[in-house]
Amino acid sequence: MARSMTELEVLRTERLSAHMIRVVAGGDGLARFPDTEFTDRYVKILFPQPGVEYPEPLDMDVVHAEYPREQWPSQRTYTVRSVDRAAGELVIDFVHHGDTGLAGPWAAAAEPGDRLRLLGPGGAYVPDPAADWHLLVGDEAALPAIAAALERVGPGVPAVAVVQVGSSGEEQHLSSVAELDVRWLYRDAAGGDPDGTQLLDEVRSLEFLPGRVHAFVHGEATAVRGLRRHLLHDREVDRDALSVSGYWRRGHADEEFRTLKAAERERELAEEQAAARA
């Protein structure tokens, strides 16, 4: 069965901070982009291999069946920051660190009219309106999803956002009608946070609010693993009240990380089952 693909064109770009670039895309294809309730809705952005000609319109099932693997387009996973049907705009924010990586340099060089091909969206999280308060934790990769989620938290509902960025120049304004407490952490001030403990240390120091929390914890895989264990075992947050996932891992491209993530998820499930039997 053909996968859901949307082809858009770049309308404009905007630099939001020292290392974040917003790409606004639209075009006739946006009408076919599926709706979803999730604030963590993500897409796979397709980047064609240089010099390879693909069938038009691009059909990934045909590519997978007829092209050698090394000629398949590369994929990078990104959160859709927003979709405005009335304005005909879809927004994706890209972390950009110079020439490093694939998607960031593409976003930095993107011009109106450039193609943007997306598979998806997927997603699984939206702030629970029945929760007493919300905890959102992550790094730059999770910031678009955190920002989108905060816009959906109800008026006056407490929400604590713990966000790690490189430096103060990477902060963004987070809009919400929630009773919002934002805590910015600077990786540079922690020597680059090589052990991935800066977020965990901050969450450990938090005084949890009364009532039921709904937590969203996404970002670098090593940091997320420690946060997951802390929330499940030390804070005794119900598994159903926790959305947790590693978006990326230092030193690994997207394709390699997907394989590692699947294996790690199997280990996590085994740990949960062992803990339940203990």
VEXDREN-2710 file (C-alpha; in Angstrom, 1 decimal):
% VEXDREN-2710
k/r/px/py/pz
1/MET/0.0/0.0/0.0
2/ALA/1.4/3.4/-0.9
3/ARG/2.6/5.5/2.0
4/SER/1.0/8.9/2.7
5/MET/3.3/11.5/1.1
6/THR/2.8/15.2/0.9
7/GLU/4.8/17.4/-1.5
8/LEU/5.0/21.1/-0.6
9/GLU/7.1/24.1/-1.7
10/VAL/9.0/26.4/0.5
11/LEU/7.3/29.8/1.0
12/ARG/9.8/31.5/3.2
13/THR/12.3/30.9/6.0
14/GLU/13.0/32.7/9.3
15/ARG/15.8/32.4/11.8
16/LEU/14.2/32.1/15.3
17/SER/17.4/32.0/17.3
18/ALA/21.1/31.4/17.0
19/HIS/20.6/27.7/16.0
20/MET/16.9/27.4/14.9
21/ILE/15.5/28.0/11.5
22/ARG/11.8/28.0/10.7
23/VAL/10.8/26.8/7.2
24/VAL/7.2/27.8/6.2
25/ALA/5.9/25.6/3.3
26/GLY/2.6/25.4/1.4
27/GLY/1.1/24.8/-2.0
28/ASP/-1.6/22.7/-3.4
29/GLY/-0.2/19.6/-1.7
30/LEU/-1.1/20.9/1.8
31/ALA/-4.8/20.1/1.2
32/ARG/-3.8/16.4/1.2
33/PHE/-1.7/16.6/4.4
34/PRO/-3.6/14.5/6.9
35/ASP/-5.1/16.1/10.0
36/THR/-4.2/14.8/13.5
37/GLU/-5.0/15.9/17.0
38/PHE/-1.4/15.3/18.3
39/THR/0.9/18.1/19.2
40/ASP/4.0/15.9/18.7
41/ARG/3.0/15.1/15.1
42/TYR/6.1/14.2/13.2
43/VAL/7.0/13.7/9.6
44/LYS/9.8/12.0/7.7
45/ILE/11.4/14.6/5.4
46/LEU/12.8/13.0/2.2
47/PHE/16.2/14.1/0.9
48/PRO/16.9/12.7/-2.6
49/GLN/20.3/11.2/-3.2
50/PRO/22.4/13.5/-5.5
51/GLY/22.4/12.4/-9.1
52/VAL/19.6/9.9/-8.7
53/GLU/16.4/10.3/-10.8
54/TYR/13.2/9.2/-9.2
55/PRO/9.7/8.5/-10.6
56/GLU/7.4/11.5/-10.7
57/PRO/5.3/11.7/-8.7
58/LEU/7.6/10.2/-6.1
59/ASP/6.3/6.9/-4.8
60/MET/8.5/5.5/-2.0
61/ASP/7.0/2.0/-2.4
62/VAL/8.2/2.0/-6.0
63/VAL/11.6/3.3/-4.9
64/HIS/12.0/0.6/-2.3
65/ALA/11.0/-2.1/-4.8
66/GLU/13.0/-1.0/-7.8
67/TYR/16.1/1.0/-6.5
68/PRO/19.1/-0.3/-4.6
69/ARG/19.1/0.8/-1.0
70/GLU/22.0/3.2/-1.4
71/GLN/19.8/5.2/-3.8
72/TRP/16.8/5.6/-1.5
73/PRO/16.2/9.1/-0.3
74/SER/17.6/9.8/3.1
75/GLN/15.0/10.5/5.8
76/ARG/15.1/12.8/8.8
77/THR/12.3/13.0/11.4
78/TYR/11.0/16.4/12.4
79/THR/8.0/17.7/14.4
80/VAL/5.4/19.8/12.5
81/ARG/5.3/23.0/14.6
82/SER/2.0/24.1/13.2
83/VAL/-0.5/23.8/10.3
84/ASP/-2.6/26.8/9.3
85/ARG/-5.2/25.6/6.7
86/ALA/-6.6/29.1/6.3
87/ALA/-3.2/30.6/5.5
88/GLY/-2.1/27.5/3.5
89/GLU/1.0/27.1/5.7
90/LEU/2.8/24.3/7.3
91/VAL/5.7/25.1/9.7
92/ILE/8.8/23.0/10.6
93/ASP/11.6/24.3/12.8
94/PHE/15.1/23.0/12.2
95/VAL/18.1/22.9/14.5
96/HIS/21.1/24.3/12.6
97/HIS/24.7/23.9/13.6
98/GLY/26.6/25.1/10.5
99/ASP/27.5/22.4/7.9
100/THR/26.9/19.5/10.3
101/GLY/24.1/17.1/9.3
102/LEU/21.7/17.0/6.4
103/ALA/18.5/18.8/7.3
104/GLY/19.9/21.8/9.1
105/PRO/22.1/22.9/6.2
106/TRP/19.2/22.3/3.8
107/ALA/17.0/24.6/5.9
108/ALA/19.7/27.2/6.0
109/ALA/19.9/27.2/2.2
110/ALA/16.2/26.8/1.4
111/GLU/14.6/29.3/-0.9
112/PRO/11.0/29.9/-2.0
113/GLY/10.0/27.3/-4.5
114/ASP/12.2/24.5/-3.2
115/ARG/10.5/21.2/-2.8
116/LEU/9.7/19.7/0.6
117/ARG/8.5/16.1/0.6
118/LEU/7.0/14.6/3.7
119/LEU/5.9/11.1/4.8
120/GLY/3.4/11.0/7.6
121/PRO/2.4/12.5/10.0
122/GLY/2.7/10.2/13.0
123/GLY/2.3/11.2/16.6
124/ALA/0.9/9.9/19.9
125/TYR/0.8/12.8/22.4
126/VAL/-1.6/15.7/23.2
127/PRO/-1.8/17.3/26.6
128/ASP/-4.5/15.6/28.7
129/PRO/-7.2/18.1/29.6
130/ALA/-8.0/16.1/32.7
131/ALA/-4.5/16.3/34.1
132/ASP/-3.9/18.5/37.2
133/TRP/-0.6/19.8/35.8
134/HIS/1.8/19.2/32.9
135/LEU/5.6/18.6/32.8
136/LEU/7.4/19.1/29.5
137/VAL/11.1/18.3/29.3
138/GLY/13.5/18.3/26.3
139/ASP/16.2/19.9/24.3
140/GLU/16.2/21.8/21.0
141/ALA/14.9/18.8/19.1
142/ALA/11.9/18.7/21.3
143/LEU/11.3/22.4/21.5
144/PRO/8.8/22.6/18.6
145/ALA/6.7/19.9/20.1
146/ILE/6.9/21.5/23.6
147/ALA/5.9/24.8/22.1
148/ALA/3.0/23.3/20.3
149/ALA/1.8/21.4/23.4
150/LEU/1.9/24.5/25.6
151/GLU/-0.5/26.2/23.2
152/ARG/-3.0/23.4/23.9
153/VAL/-2.9/23.4/27.7
154/GLY/-6.0/25.0/29.2
155/PRO/-6.2/28.4/30.8
156/GLY/-4.7/28.6/34.2
157/VAL/-3.6/25.0/34.3
158/PRO/-0.1/24.7/35.8
159/ALA/2.6/23.7/33.3
160/VAL/6.4/23.4/33.9
161/ALA/8.7/23.3/30.9
162/VAL/12.3/22.4/31.3
163/VAL/14.2/23.1/28.1
164/GLN/17.9/22.6/27.4
165/VAL/19.6/24.8/24.7
166/GLY/23.2/25.7/24.0
167/SER/23.1/29.2/25.4
168/SER/20.7/32.1/26.3
169/GLY/20.8/33.2/22.6
170/GLU/18.7/30.1/21.8
171/GLU/15.8/30.8/24.0
172/GLN/12.4/31.3/22.4
173/HIS/9.2/32.9/23.5
174/LEU/6.7/30.2/24.5
175/SER/3.1/31.2/24.2
176/SER/0.5/29.6/26.5
177/VAL/-2.6/30.5/28.4
178/ALA/-1.4/28.0/31.0
179/GLU/0.1/29.0/34.4
180/LEU/3.5/28.6/32.8
181/ASP/6.9/28.0/34.6
182/VAL/9.7/27.9/32.0
183/ARG/13.2/26.8/33.1
184/TRP/15.9/27.3/30.5
185/LEU/19.1/25.2/30.9
186/TYR/22.3/26.1/29.0
187/ARG/24.4/23.2/27.8
188/ASP/27.4/25.4/27.3
189/ALA/27.3/26.4/31.0
190/ALA/27.6/22.6/31.8
191/GLY/30.6/22.1/29.7
192/GLY/28.5/20.6/26.9
193/ASP/26.7/18.2/29.2
194/PRO/28.7/15.2/28.0
195/ASP/27.0/12.8/30.4
196/GLY/23.5/14.0/29.5
197/THR/22.6/14.7/33.1
198/GLN/21.7/18.4/33.1
199/LEU/18.0/17.9/32.4
200/LEU/17.8/15.0/34.8
201/ASP/19.4/17.0/37.6
202/GLU/16.9/19.8/37.1
203/VAL/13.9/17.5/37.1
204/ARG/15.2/15.8/40.2
205/SER/15.3/19.1/42.0
206/LEU/11.7/20.0/41.0
207/GLU/9.0/20.1/43.7
208/PHE/6.2/18.2/42.0
209/LEU/2.8/19.9/42.1
210/PRO/-0.1/18.2/43.8
211/GLY/-2.5/16.0/41.7
212/ARG/-1.9/14.0/38.5
213/VAL/0.8/15.0/36.2
214/HIS/0.9/14.4/32.4
215/ALA/4.5/14.4/31.3
216/PHE/6.2/14.8/27.9
217/VAL/9.9/14.0/27.9
218/HIS/11.7/13.9/24.5
219/GLY/15.2/14.7/23.3
220/GLU/18.6/13.1/23.2
221/ALA/18.3/9.3/23.9
222/THR/20.8/9.0/26.8
223/ALA/19.3/11.9/28.7
224/VAL/15.8/10.7/28.1
225/ARG/16.6/7.2/29.4
226/GLY/17.6/8.6/32.7
227/LEU/14.6/10.9/32.9
228/ARG/12.3/8.0/32.1
229/ARG/13.7/5.9/34.9
230/HIS/13.5/8.8/37.4
231/LEU/9.9/9.6/36.6
232/LEU/8.7/6.0/36.6
233/HIS/10.6/4.7/39.6
234/ASP/11.5/7.6/41.8
235/ARG/8.4/9.9/41.1
236/GLU/6.1/6.9/40.5
237/VAL/4.4/8.6/37.5
238/ASP/2.0/6.2/35.9
239/ARG/3.2/4.9/32.6
240/ASP/0.0/6.0/30.9
241/ALA/0.7/9.6/32.0
242/LEU/4.2/9.7/30.4
243/SER/5.1/10.3/26.8
244/VAL/8.8/9.6/26.5
245/SER/11.0/9.1/23.5
246/GLY/14.6/9.7/22.4
247/TYR/14.5/11.8/19.3
248/TRP/18.2/11.4/18.5
249/ARG/21.5/10.2/19.8
250/ARG/24.9/11.8/19.8
251/GLY/27.1/10.5/17.0
252/HIS/24.4/8.6/15.1
253/ALA/22.5/9.6/11.9
254/ASP/18.7/9.1/11.7
255/GLU/18.8/5.7/9.9
256/GLU/21.2/4.2/12.4
257/PHE/19.4/5.6/15.3
258/ARG/16.1/4.1/14.3
259/THR/17.7/0.6/14.6
260/LEU/19.3/1.4/17.9
261/LYS/16.0/2.8/19.2
262/ALA/14.0/-0.3/18.4
263/ALA/16.5/-2.5/20.3
264/GLU/16.5/-0.1/23.2
265/ARG/12.7/0.0/23.4
266/GLU/12.8/-3.8/23.7
267/ARG/15.2/-3.6/26.6
268/GLU/13.0/-1.0/28.3
269/LEU/9.9/-3.1/28.0
270/ALA/11.8/-6.1/29.5
271/GLU/12.9/-3.9/32.4
272/GLU/9.3/-2.8/33.1
273/GLN/8.1/-6.3/33.0
274/ALA/10.8/-7.4/35.4
275/ALA/10.0/-4.6/37.8
276/ALA/6.3/-5.5/37.7
277/ARG/7.1/-9.1/38.7
278/ALA/9.4/-8.0/41.5
END
